[in-house]
Amino acid sequence: MAERNKHQSLIGMRLEELETYIEELGLEKFRAKQIFKWIYSKNVRDIDNLSDISKDARLKLQADPKALPIGSLNLITHQISKDGTEKFLFETKSGEKVESVLMKFEERDSVSACISSQIGCAVGCPFCATGTLGFKKNLSAAEIIEQVLFMQNISGERIDNIVYMGQGEPLSNYDNVVESIRMLRELVGIGVRHITVSTSGIVPRIDQLAKENLQINLALSLHDPTDEGRDFLVPINKKWPVLEVINSLNRYELITNRRVTIEYVMLEGVNDSFEKAKILGELVRNLHCNINLIPYNQTDVSDPFKRSPNSNIKKFKELLEKTSRNKTVTIRRERGHDINAACGQLANKHQ
């Protein structure tokens, strides 16, 4: 039973593990392939819905005291924004709450999911609602991929792109995040080039990730090009300053041959000066990257931060493109603001 003890549910089991488990329950080994298909291809969550498995076998799966459920998460709330964005609040087996977001865009056929890697976050960025929670726990690899399967089950949509930009710092939960990426590729069938991991800049883990041969996309939450400004906005900068982080991105790009993305939230009077646009452009001039400017989403009525005016963001973008030698600079489209599902708003208000 050793293999099963590391699982809370059938989700997360690879086929060989599922075969062993099924035989331990006294069922035929071939049933494992049937169940495997139902879990990872059809997103089933209820054993009663395994229609090509006999009633006796289903009863065995439900009644055996050693039997595991298909999934370990429970859906608490499901909200749909006026723009079609969907936010899901899940509860883990141990009672913590975690949020995930499903995004659809009119101009694309693809569906994207923003998933969480931790309950809360220890980085403590003052403009991010998750940071106010503090760190609670790491999610297991199975809990990470179950967010994707659960959203597919509820929405009926096939998810094409995954972004690790929900709650938590993915590289602080390194082993589970890397394992979940492999599971998404091998079990769920999502190509790694359609997976993006966002980090606040944990240099040793960026270097380690570069050697995993995963070919994923890497995004850096930079938010200020100076150490003084970033020490305040991304406190982890005190441990790994701006130039160390940028150098790690250069190494990542050299090893993986993958372009990285710089994320930059636009905060009025904090980091949106035209001087900072020029400093940022010079900082990334020799880095193979795209830059994503993020209009700030207020997290609370008492929030001390304000969104940069659109005119400032556009001028910042123009200066940045010029100073960085025509890097691709985009302004992120706002999604799900009315249901607190926009960037930086995931806060687990049910905690």
C-alpha positions in Angstrom: 0.0 0.0 0.0 3.0 2.3 0.1 2.4 3.8 -3.3 -1.2 4.7 -2.4 -0.3 6.3 0.8 1.2 9.4 -0.9 -2.1 10.0 -2.7 -5.3 11.6 -1.3 -7.2 10.8 -4.4 -7.0 9.0 -7.8 -6.0 12.3 -9.4 -2.2 12.5 -9.6 -1.8 8.7 -10.1 0.0 7.7 -13.2 -1.2 4.6 -15.1 1.2 2.1 -13.5 0.2 3.4 -10.0 -3.5 3.2 -10.9 -3.0 -0.4 -12.1 -1.4 -1.4 -8.8 -4.1 0.3 -6.8 -6.9 -1.3 -8.9 -5.4 -4.8 -8.4 -5.1 -4.2 -4.7 -8.8 -3.5 -4.6 -9.4 -6.9 -6.2 -10.4 -5.5 -9.6 -9.1 -6.5 -13.1 -6.0 -4.6 -14.1 -7.5 -3.4 -17.4 -10.0 -1.3 -15.4 -7.2 1.1 -14.6 -6.9 2.2 -18.3 -10.7 2.9 -18.3 -10.6 4.9 -15.2 -7.4 6.7 -16.3 -9.3 7.9 -19.4 -12.3 9.0 -17.5 -10.2 11.1 -15.1 -7.7 12.8 -17.5 -9.6 12.9 -20.8 -13.2 13.3 -19.6 -12.7 15.1 -16.3 -15.1 12.9 -14.5 -15.4 13.4 -10.7 -18.1 10.9 -9.8 -17.5 7.1 -9.8 -21.1 6.6 -10.7 -20.3 8.3 -14.1 -17.8 5.6 -15.1 -20.4 4.2 -17.5 -18.2 1.6 -19.2 -17.4 0.0 -15.8 -19.8 -2.6 -14.4 -22.0 -1.6 -11.5 -20.4 -4.2 -9.2 -16.9 -2.7 -10.0 -18.2 0.8 -9.3 -19.7 -0.3 -6.0 -16.3 -1.9 -5.1 -14.6 1.4 -5.8 -17.0 3.3 -3.5 -17.5 0.8 -0.7 -14.0 -0.5 -0.1 -12.6 1.2 3.1 -9.3 1.5 1.3 -10.8 3.1 -1.7 -9.8 6.7 -2.7 -12.1 9.3 -4.1 -11.5 10.6 -7.7 -10.5 14.1 -6.4 -9.7 15.8 -3.1 -10.9 19.3 -3.8 -14.5 20.6 -3.1 -16.0 23.5 -5.0 -17.2 26.2 -2.7 -18.1 29.0 -5.1 -18.1 29.6 -8.8 -18.5 33.1 -10.2 -18.8 34.3 -13.8 -17.7 37.8 -14.8 -19.6 40.0 -17.3 -16.6 39.4 -19.6 -16.9 35.6 -19.4 -14.0 35.1 -16.9 -14.8 32.4 -14.3 -13.5 32.3 -10.8 -13.5 29.1 -8.7 -13.0 28.8 -4.9 -11.9 25.3 -3.9 -11.5 23.8 -0.5 -8.7 21.3 0.1 -9.1 18.1 2.1 -7.5 19.8 5.1 -10.0 22.7 4.9 -7.9 25.5 3.3 -9.4 27.6 0.5 -7.7 28.3 -2.8 -8.8 30.3 -5.9 -8.4 29.6 -9.6 -9.5 31.5 -12.7 -10.6 30.5 -16.2 -10.2 33.0 -19.0 -11.7 33.2 -22.5 -10.9 35.8 -25.1 -13.2 36.8 -28.0 -10.3 37.0 -30.5 -8.9 33.6 -29.6 -10.3 30.1 -29.7 -8.0 29.0 -26.8 -9.0 28.9 -23.1 -6.5 29.8 -20.4 -6.4 28.9 -16.7 -4.7 30.8 -13.9 -3.9 28.3 -11.2 -2.5 28.6 -7.7 0.5 26.8 -6.3 0.2 27.7 -2.6 -2.4 28.8 0.0 -1.3 32.4 0.7 2.1 33.7 -0.1 5.2 34.6 1.9 6.7 37.1 -0.6 4.4 39.9 0.8 4.1 42.3 -2.2 2.0 45.1 -0.7 -0.1 45.6 -3.8 -1.1 41.9 -4.1 -4.2 40.7 -2.1 -2.7 37.2 -1.7 0.2 38.7 0.1 -2.0 39.9 2.9 -2.8 36.3 3.9 0.7 35.3 4.7 1.9 31.9 3.8 -0.4 28.9 4.8 0.8 25.8 3.0 2.1 24.4 -0.3 -0.3 22.7 -2.6 0.6 19.1 -3.7 1.2 18.4 -7.4 -2.1 16.6 -7.5 -4.0 19.6 -5.9 -2.4 21.8 -8.5 -3.5 19.8 -11.6 -6.9 19.0 -10.0 -7.7 22.8 -10.3 -7.4 22.3 -14.1 -9.4 19.1 -14.3 -12.1 20.6 -12.0 -12.5 23.8 -14.1 -12.8 21.7 -17.2 -15.4 19.5 -15.5 -17.5 22.5 -14.4 -17.1 24.7 -17.5 -17.2 22.0 -20.2 -14.2 23.8 -21.8 -10.9 22.3 -22.8 -8.1 24.3 -21.3 -5.3 25.1 -23.7 -2.9 27.4 -21.7 -1.9 27.3 -18.1 -0.4 30.2 -16.1 1.0 29.7 -12.6 0.0 33.2 -11.7 -2.6 32.5 -9.0 -2.0 32.4 -5.3 1.5 31.8 -4.1 5.1 31.9 -5.4 5.5 28.8 -7.6 9.3 28.5 -7.2 8.9 28.4 -3.4 6.9 25.2 -4.0 9.5 24.1 -6.5 9.2 20.2 -6.4 5.4 20.1 -6.5 5.2 22.7 -9.2 7.7 20.9 -11.5 6.0 17.6 -10.8 2.6 19.2 -11.7 4.0 20.6 -14.9 5.1 17.1 -15.9 1.6 15.7 -14.9 -0.1 18.4 -17.0 2.0 17.3 -20.0 1.9 13.5 -19.5 -1.5 13.0 -17.9 -3.7 15.9 -19.0 -2.1 16.4 -22.4 -1.2 20.1 -22.2 2.0 21.0 -24.0 4.7 22.6 -22.0 5.1 25.5 -24.4 1.6 26.4 -23.4 2.5 26.6 -19.7 3.9 29.8 -18.0 5.4 30.0 -14.6 5.5 33.4 -12.9 8.1 34.1 -10.2 9.0 37.1 -8.1 12.7 36.2 -8.7 14.1 33.3 -6.6 17.5 33.2 -8.4 18.6 29.7 -7.3 15.3 28.2 -8.4 15.4 30.0 -11.8 18.8 28.5 -12.4 17.5 25.1 -11.3 14.4 25.4 -13.5 16.6 26.2 -16.5 18.2 22.7 -16.2 14.9 20.8 -16.0 14.5 20.6 -19.8 10.8 21.5 -19.6 10.7 24.2 -22.3 8.0 26.2 -20.4 7.6 29.9 -20.5 9.0 31.9 -17.6 7.7 35.3 -16.4 9.3 37.6 -13.9 7.2 39.9 -11.7 9.6 42.8 -11.7 7.4 45.8 -11.1 10.3 48.3 -10.5 13.7 48.5 -12.3 15.5 49.9 -9.2 16.6 48.1 -6.0 15.1 50.9 -3.9 11.7 50.7 -5.5 11.6 46.9 -5.8 12.7 46.4 -2.2 9.3 48.0 -1.3 7.1 46.4 -4.0 8.7 42.9 -4.1 10.4 42.4 -0.7 12.3 39.3 -1.9 14.5 41.8 -3.8 16.4 42.4 -0.6 17.7 38.9 -0.9 18.1 38.8 -4.7 18.5 42.3 -6.1 17.4 43.4 -9.6 20.7 42.8 -11.4 21.1 39.3 -9.9 17.5 38.4 -11.1 18.1 39.8 -14.6 21.4 37.9 -14.9 19.5 34.7 -13.9 17.0 35.4 -16.7 19.9 35.8 -19.1 21.2 32.4 -18.0 17.7 30.9 -18.3 17.3 32.2 -21.9 20.8 30.9 -22.8 20.2 27.4 -21.6 16.6 27.0 -22.7 16.5 29.3 -25.8 13.2 30.5 -24.5 12.1 34.1 -24.5 11.1 35.4 -21.0 8.4 37.8 -20.0 8.8 40.8 -17.7 5.6 41.7 -15.8 5.2 45.3 -14.5 2.2 46.5 -12.6 1.5 50.2 -13.2 1.1 52.1 -9.9 0.4 55.8 -10.0 3.2 57.8 -8.4 5.1 54.7 -7.4 6.7 53.1 -10.4 5.1 54.8 -13.4 7.5 57.7 -13.9 8.9 58.2 -17.4 12.4 58.1 -15.8 11.6 54.5 -14.6 10.5 53.6 -18.1 13.9 54.6 -19.4 15.7 52.7 -16.6 13.6 49.6 -17.3 14.3 49.8 -21.0 18.1 50.0 -20.4 17.9 47.2 -17.9 16.3 44.7 -20.3 17.9 46.0 -23.5 20.1 42.9 -24.0 17.6 40.4 -22.6 15.5 38.3 -25.0 12.1 39.2 -23.6 8.7 40.6 -23.9 7.3 43.2 -21.5 3.8 43.1 -20.1 2.4 46.3 -18.5 -0.4 45.5 -16.1 -3.0 48.1 -15.2 -3.4 47.9 -11.4 -6.5 46.4 -10.0 -7.6 47.8 -6.6 -8.0 45.1 -4.0 -9.9 47.0 -1.3 -11.5 50.4 -0.7 -8.7 51.2 1.8 -6.1 50.2 -0.8 -3.3 52.9 -0.7 -2.3 52.1 -4.3 -3.9 53.6 -7.4 -3.9 52.6 -11.0 -1.8 54.7 -13.4 -3.9 56.8 -15.8 -4.2 55.2 -19.3 -2.4 58.2 -20.8 0.6 57.6 -18.5 0.6 53.9 -19.3 0.6 54.6 -23.1 3.5 57.1 -22.7 5.4 54.7 -20.5 5.0 52.0 -23.1 6.3 54.3 -25.9 9.4 55.3 -23.9 10.0 51.7 -22.9 9.8 50.5 -26.5 12.2 53.2 -27.6 14.8 52.8 -24.8 14.7 48.9 -24.9 15.4 48.9 -28.7 11.9 48.0 -29.8 11.2 45.2 -27.4 7.6 44.0 -27.7 5.6 45.8 -25.0 1.9 45.0 -24.4 -0.7 46.4 -22.0 -2.5 43.5 -20.4 -6.2 43.4 -20.9 -8.2 43.5 -17.7 -10.3 40.3 -17.0 -12.7 39.5 -14.2 -12.4 42.7 -12.3 -16.0 42.7 -11.3 -15.6 39.3 -9.5 -12.2 40.1 -8.0 -10.5 37.7 -10.4 -8.1 40.1 -12.0 -4.4 40.2 -11.5 -3.4 40.7 -7.9 -7.0 40.3 -6.5 -7.0 36.6 -5.5 -7.4 37.0 -1.7 -9.4 34.0 -0.3 -12.0 36.3 1.4 -13.5 33.1 2.8 -10.4 32.5 4.9 
